Amino acid sequence: MAVCSFVENHDIYDKDIDSKVRAAVNSLAAENKAVDFLFHRMSPFMDICLRAILEAKSRFPQKITVTLVLDKSDYKRFQSQDAGSLPFCMVDKVILPPLTVPEGNDFTKIVKKTQRWLIQKSTHVICYLYRQFYKVENYLLDYAKKRPVNIIDLTDKDTEHAICEDIELLPENVKKVIGLIETGHTRKGIEALLGLSSTRIHQMITETGHTLRSNAKGRLIEELSQDKDSHPVICSIFAIENFTYEVVSSFLFTVLFLSKKYDSIRFEIEEDDDNSNALEILKLLAEFIAISNIRNYHSKDIKSIGKVISKLYQTFNTKQAAFTMNERVAEMIQHSDFCICDLTSSPIAEEIRDEAANTGKTILLDIGKAFPKVEKPLS
């Protein structure tokens, strides 16, 4: 079995990174009997990875596992589905690594120890890291290179070349510091050679990294602005017949998670002659998303959310015909990016899975799925 973790820059700097991630994930799935993808903290790059992995999972449900690696405090937030947590329906299992918590509960040290543990347990590492940005993640790539792992590099040569050209435009004193770092000098060594304080060196490296990242981001934004071929993300909702409290919680958290990740998402709901509740449900969802995106809740906002949830629960539980697979539903699956449904209680779950697998891209989000079990750490 392959086990894959990630070393990445937080942001995206390349237009074609989606296709590169998909190719890497599909290659791992094709070459191995099973692949366990380890997630720790999310970022724009990790969002792309998660989507590509869930797409592949719809095609190879028995091959791919999504594992969330958390410390105890993160696990509590995941249990309560706090903002920023992954929805239960996207996760197969949870691991709490047996790491000693540093003195003073130092957050940075906890994250570093967890990231090193992830690499130790991996057979493959997907890497999207431009070293010239001089972020702390560079040390993780150095660590991975010393381990017996396959590193899948997704950086772009043209982007790297553009970053190097930006470096050539920096002031001479900054270029000297950068040059010494690239040749393996330590900060203490640079202090001695150039007569600069440690604080000044840190400041120069930080400012340089910020400038290079900003320039790379600007190039990407300019490139994307010329792309007129963008489409909204489509999420279909169907096959929810057993609307319990657990299902409604999972449903709403999944809707909120997707609405925050994708600015141009469009929700659609299955409707036929026997179900006239679709528009009411979509209206309630829009109201729920609008209230939930308010940064500072007031008591009236919490009450409003409660009323929306109550109405939604009543609307879904209105007597309606048993859900069946038909041409309209098949069409929804085919043109959707995500489908929210309850496969646990649906008598046609296998038909839905087969239809999604045939698309090669549609992600099924099963909100009836049980809370992921906490498993023993990987040996």
C-alpha positions as CSV (number, residue, x, y, z in Angstrom):
1,M,0.0,0.0,0.0
2,A,1.2,3.5,-0.8
3,V,1.0,6.3,1.8
4,C,1.1,9.8,0.5
5,S,1.6,13.1,2.4
6,F,2.3,16.6,1.2
7,V,4.9,19.4,1.4
8,E,3.6,22.6,0.0
9,N,3.5,26.4,-0.3
10,H,0.3,27.6,1.2
11,D,-0.9,29.5,-1.9
12,I,-1.2,28.7,-5.7
13,Y,1.2,30.2,-8.2
14,D,0.4,28.1,-11.4
15,K,-2.7,28.1,-13.6
16,D,-2.3,24.4,-14.5
17,I,-1.7,23.1,-10.9
18,D,-5.2,21.4,-10.9
19,S,-4.3,19.2,-13.8
20,K,-0.9,18.4,-12.4
21,V,-2.4,17.3,-9.0
22,R,-5.0,15.2,-10.8
23,A,-2.3,13.5,-12.9
24,A,-0.2,12.7,-9.8
25,V,-3.2,11.3,-7.8
26,N,-4.4,9.2,-10.8
27,S,-0.9,7.9,-11.3
28,L,-0.6,6.8,-7.7
29,A,-4.1,5.1,-7.9
30,A,-3.1,3.3,-11.1
31,E,0.3,2.1,-9.8
32,N,-0.8,0.9,-6.4
33,K,-3.3,-1.6,-5.0
34,A,-4.3,1.0,-2.4
35,V,-3.4,4.6,-1.5
36,D,-3.8,6.3,1.8
37,F,-3.6,10.1,1.5
38,L,-2.7,11.9,4.8
39,F,-4.1,15.3,5.5
40,H,-3.1,17.6,8.4
41,R,-3.8,21.2,7.7
42,M,-5.7,22.7,4.8
43,S,-4.6,25.4,2.4
44,P,-5.6,26.5,-1.1
45,F,-3.2,23.9,-2.5
46,M,-4.5,21.2,-0.2
47,D,-8.1,22.1,-1.2
48,I,-7.1,21.2,-4.8
49,C,-5.5,18.0,-3.6
50,L,-8.6,17.0,-1.7
51,R,-10.8,17.6,-4.6
52,A,-8.6,15.5,-7.0
53,I,-8.4,12.7,-4.4
54,L,-12.2,12.7,-3.9
55,E,-12.7,12.6,-7.6
56,A,-10.4,9.6,-7.9
57,K,-12.2,8.0,-4.9
58,S,-15.5,8.1,-6.7
59,R,-13.9,6.0,-9.5
60,F,-11.9,3.7,-7.2
61,P,-13.8,3.7,-3.8
62,Q,-11.9,0.6,-2.6
63,K,-8.5,1.9,-3.5
64,I,-8.4,5.3,-2.0
65,T,-8.5,6.4,1.7
66,V,-8.6,9.9,3.0
67,T,-7.0,10.0,6.5
68,L,-7.0,13.1,8.7
69,V,-4.0,13.4,11.1
70,L,-4.8,15.6,14.1
71,D,-3.5,16.5,17.5
72,K,-6.0,16.4,20.4
73,S,-7.1,20.0,20.1
74,D,-7.7,19.8,16.4
75,Y,-9.6,16.5,16.9
76,K,-12.0,18.2,19.3
77,R,-12.6,20.9,16.7
78,F,-13.2,18.2,14.0
79,Q,-15.7,16.4,16.3
80,S,-17.7,19.6,16.8
81,Q,-17.3,20.5,13.1
82,D,-15.9,23.9,13.9
83,A,-15.2,26.3,11.0
84,G,-12.3,25.2,8.9
85,S,-12.7,21.5,9.7
86,L,-13.4,19.0,7.0
87,P,-16.9,17.6,6.8
88,F,-17.2,14.0,8.1
89,C,-18.4,12.9,4.7
90,M,-15.0,13.7,3.1
91,V,-12.9,11.7,5.7
92,D,-12.5,7.9,6.0
93,K,-10.5,7.7,9.2
94,V,-8.7,9.8,11.8
95,I,-5.3,9.3,13.3
96,L,-3.9,10.9,16.5
97,P,-0.1,10.5,16.2
98,P,1.7,9.5,19.5
99,L,3.7,12.7,19.7
100,T,5.0,14.3,22.9
101,V,3.5,17.8,23.2
102,P,6.4,20.4,23.6
103,E,6.6,22.5,26.8
104,G,4.2,25.4,26.9
105,N,2.0,23.7,24.2
106,D,4.1,25.5,21.6
107,F,1.8,25.5,18.5
108,T,4.6,25.8,15.9
109,K,6.6,22.9,17.4
110,I,3.5,20.7,17.5
111,V,2.8,21.4,13.8
112,K,6.5,20.7,12.9
113,K,6.6,17.4,14.8
114,T,3.3,16.3,13.2
115,Q,4.6,17.2,9.7
116,R,7.8,15.3,10.2
117,W,5.8,12.3,11.5
118,L,3.7,12.4,8.3
119,I,6.8,12.2,6.1
120,Q,8.2,9.4,8.3
121,K,5.1,7.3,7.6
122,S,4.9,8.1,3.8
123,T,6.1,6.1,0.8
124,H,5.3,9.1,-1.4
125,V,5.3,12.9,-0.9
126,I,3.5,15.3,-3.3
127,C,5.7,18.4,-3.3
128,Y,4.6,21.9,-4.4
129,L,7.3,24.1,-2.9
130,Y,9.2,26.9,-4.4
131,R,12.4,27.0,-2.3
132,Q,13.1,30.6,-3.4
133,F,10.2,31.8,-1.2
134,Y,12.3,30.9,1.8
135,K,9.4,29.7,3.9
136,V,9.8,27.3,6.9
137,E,8.5,24.4,4.8
138,N,11.8,24.3,3.0
139,Y,13.2,22.3,5.9
140,L,10.4,19.7,5.4
141,L,11.6,19.1,1.8
142,D,15.2,18.7,3.0
143,Y,14.0,16.2,5.6
144,A,11.9,14.3,3.0
145,K,15.0,14.1,0.7
146,K,16.9,12.2,3.4
147,R,14.1,9.7,3.8
148,P,13.4,6.6,1.6
149,V,10.3,8.3,-0.1
150,N,9.3,9.1,-3.7
151,I,9.0,12.8,-4.1
152,I,6.5,13.9,-6.8
153,D,7.5,17.5,-7.7
154,L,4.6,19.6,-9.1
155,T,6.4,22.9,-9.4
156,D,6.7,24.6,-12.8
157,K,10.0,25.4,-14.5
158,D,8.7,28.6,-16.1
159,T,7.5,29.9,-12.7
160,E,10.8,29.0,-11.1
161,H,12.7,30.8,-13.9
162,A,10.5,33.9,-13.4
163,I,11.2,33.8,-9.6
164,C,15.0,33.6,-10.4
165,E,14.6,36.7,-12.7
166,D,12.9,38.5,-9.8
167,I,15.8,37.7,-7.6
168,E,18.2,39.3,-10.1
169,L,16.3,42.6,-9.7
170,L,16.8,42.7,-5.9
171,P,19.3,45.1,-4.3
172,E,22.9,43.9,-4.2
173,N,23.1,43.5,-0.4
174,V,19.9,41.3,-0.5
175,K,21.3,39.2,-3.4
176,K,24.5,38.6,-1.4
177,V,22.4,37.2,1.6
178,I,20.3,35.1,-0.8
179,G,23.4,33.8,-2.6
180,L,25.0,32.7,0.7
181,I,21.8,30.9,1.7
182,E,21.7,29.1,-1.6
183,T,25.3,27.9,-1.2
184,G,24.5,26.3,2.2
185,H,25.7,29.0,4.6
186,T,24.0,29.2,8.0
187,R,22.7,32.5,9.4
188,K,25.5,32.6,11.9
189,G,28.0,32.2,9.0
190,I,26.3,35.0,7.1
191,E,26.5,37.2,10.2
192,A,30.2,36.7,10.4
193,L,30.8,37.2,6.6
194,L,28.7,40.3,6.1
195,G,28.7,41.8,9.5
196,L,24.9,41.8,9.7
197,S,22.8,41.1,12.8
198,S,20.6,38.0,12.9
199,T,17.5,40.2,13.1
200,R,18.5,42.1,10.0
201,I,19.2,38.9,8.1
202,H,15.8,37.5,9.1
203,Q,14.1,40.7,8.1
204,M,15.8,40.6,4.6
205,I,14.8,37.0,4.0
206,T,11.2,37.6,5.1
207,E,10.8,40.7,3.0
208,T,12.4,39.0,0.0
209,G,10.1,36.0,0.3
210,H,7.1,38.3,0.5
211,T,8.1,40.2,-2.6
212,L,8.8,37.0,-4.6
213,R,5.5,35.5,-3.6
214,S,3.6,38.7,-4.4
215,N,5.2,38.9,-7.8
216,A,4.4,35.2,-8.6
217,K,0.8,35.7,-7.4
218,G,0.4,38.8,-9.6
219,R,1.6,36.9,-12.7
220,L,-1.0,34.2,-12.0
221,I,-3.8,36.7,-11.5
222,E,-2.9,38.4,-14.8
223,E,-2.9,35.0,-16.5
224,L,-6.3,34.0,-15.0
225,S,-7.8,37.3,-16.0
226,Q,-7.3,36.4,-19.6
227,D,-9.1,33.1,-19.1
228,K,-12.7,33.5,-20.2
229,D,-13.5,29.8,-19.9
230,S,-14.3,29.7,-16.2
231,H,-17.5,27.8,-15.0
232,P,-19.3,27.8,-11.7
233,V,-19.0,24.8,-9.4
234,I,-22.2,22.8,-9.4
235,C,-23.5,20.9,-6.4
236,S,-26.6,18.7,-6.7
237,I,-28.7,17.6,-3.8
238,F,-30.8,14.4,-4.0
239,A,-31.6,11.0,-2.3
240,I,-32.0,12.4,1.2
241,E,-34.9,10.4,2.6
242,N,-33.9,9.9,6.2
243,F,-33.5,13.4,7.4
244,T,-32.4,12.8,11.1
245,Y,-30.7,15.4,13.3
246,E,-27.3,13.9,12.4
247,V,-28.0,14.0,8.7
248,V,-29.2,17.6,8.8
249,S,-26.1,18.6,10.8
250,S,-23.8,16.9,8.3
251,F,-25.8,18.3,5.4
252,L,-25.6,22.0,6.5
253,F,-21.9,21.8,7.5
254,T,-21.1,20.3,4.1
255,V,-23.1,23.0,2.3
256,L,-21.4,25.7,4.3
257,F,-17.9,24.2,3.7
258,L,-18.4,24.1,0.0
259,S,-19.9,27.7,-0.1
260,K,-16.8,29.0,1.6
261,K,-14.3,27.1,-0.6
262,Y,-16.0,28.1,-3.9
263,D,-17.2,31.6,-4.5
264,S,-19.2,30.7,-7.6
265,I,-20.9,27.5,-6.4
266,R,-24.5,26.8,-7.6
267,F,-26.7,24.4,-5.7
268,E,-29.4,22.3,-7.5
269,I,-31.9,20.0,-6.0
270,E,-33.9,17.1,-7.6
271,E,-37.5,17.9,-8.1
272,D,-40.4,16.1,-9.7
273,D,-44.2,16.3,-9.8
274,D,-44.5,14.9,-6.3
275,N,-41.8,17.1,-4.7
276,S,-42.6,20.8,-4.7
277,N,-40.2,21.6,-1.8
278,A,-37.0,22.2,-3.9
279,L,-37.3,26.0,-4.1
280,E,-38.1,26.3,-0.4
281,I,-35.0,24.2,0.5
282,L,-32.7,26.3,-1.8
283,K,-34.1,29.5,-0.3
284,L,-33.5,28.2,3.2
285,L,-29.9,27.2,2.3
286,A,-29.2,30.6,0.9
287,E,-30.5,32.2,4.1
288,F,-28.4,29.7,6.2
289,I,-25.2,30.5,4.3
290,A,-25.7,34.3,4.5
291,I,-26.2,34.2,8.3
292,S,-23.4,31.7,8.9
293,N,-20.9,33.9,7.0
294,I,-21.4,36.7,9.5
295,R,-18.1,37.0,11.3
296,N,-19.4,38.0,14.7
297,Y,-22.6,36.2,15.7
298,H,-25.2,38.0,17.8
299,S,-27.9,36.2,19.7
300,K,-30.5,37.1,17.0
301,D,-28.2,35.4,14.4
302,I,-28.1,32.2,16.4
303,K,-31.8,32.3,16.8
304,S,-32.2,32.9,13.0
305,I,-30.0,29.9,12.2
306,G,-32.1,27.8,14.6
307,K,-35.2,28.8,12.8
308,V,-33.7,28.0,9.4
309,I,-32.6,24.6,10.5
310,S,-36.1,23.9,12.0
311,K,-37.8,24.9,8.7
312,L,-35.3,22.9,6.7
313,Y,-35.9,19.8,8.8
314,Q,-39.7,20.2,8.4
315,T,-39.4,20.8,4.7
316,F,-37.3,17.7,4.0
317,N,-39.5,15.6,6.2
318,T,-42.6,16.6,4.3
319,K,-44.3,13.5,2.8
320,Q,-42.7,12.8,-0.6
321,A,-42.4,10.0,-3.0
322,A,-39.6,7.4,-2.6
323,F,-36.5,8.5,-4.4
324,T,-35.7,6.6,-7.6
325,M,-33.0,6.8,-10.2
326,N,-34.3,8.6,-13.4
327,E,-33.0,10.5,-16.3
328,R,-33.1,13.8,-14.5
329,V,-31.0,12.5,-11.6
330,A,-28.6,10.8,-14.0
331,E,-28.2,14.1,-15.8
332,M,-27.6,16.0,-12.5
333,I,-24.8,13.5,-11.6
334,Q,-23.2,13.8,-15.0
335,H,-23.0,17.6,-15.0
336,S,-22.2,18.2,-11.3
337,D,-18.9,18.6,-9.5
338,F,-20.3,17.5,-6.2
339,C,-23.4,15.6,-5.2
340,I,-24.8,15.7,-1.6
341,C,-26.8,12.6,-0.9
342,D,-27.5,10.0,1.8
343,L,-26.2,6.7,0.3
344,T,-26.4,5.0,3.7
345,S,-30.2,4.7,3.6
346,S,-30.8,4.9,-0.2
347,P,-32.0,1.6,-1.9
348,I,-30.3,2.8,-5.1
349,A,-26.9,3.7,-3.6
350,E,-25.0,1.4,-6.0
351,E,-26.7,2.9,-9.0
352,I,-25.7,6.4,-7.9
353,R,-22.1,5.3,-7.3
354,D,-21.9,3.6,-10.7
355,E,-23.3,6.7,-12.4
356,A,-20.8,9.0,-10.6
357,A,-17.9,6.6,-11.3
358,N,-18.7,6.8,-15.0
359,T,-18.4,10.6,-15.1
360,G,-14.8,10.3,-14.0
361,K,-15.1,13.6,-12.0
362,T,-18.3,13.8,-9.9
363,I,-17.7,13.7,-6.2
364,L,-20.3,11.9,-4.0
365,L,-20.6,13.4,-0.5
366,D,-22.5,10.8,1.6
367,I,-24.0,12.8,4.5
368,G,-25.3,9.6,6.1
369,K,-21.8,8.4,6.6
370,A,-20.9,7.6,10.2
371,F,-18.3,9.6,12.1
372,P,-14.8,8.4,11.1
373,K,-13.2,6.0,13.5
374,V,-10.0,7.0,15.3
375,E,-7.4,4.3,14.3
376,K,-4.1,3.4,15.7
377,P,-1.1,5.3,14.2
378,L,0.5,3.8,11.1
379,S,3.3,1.4,11.9
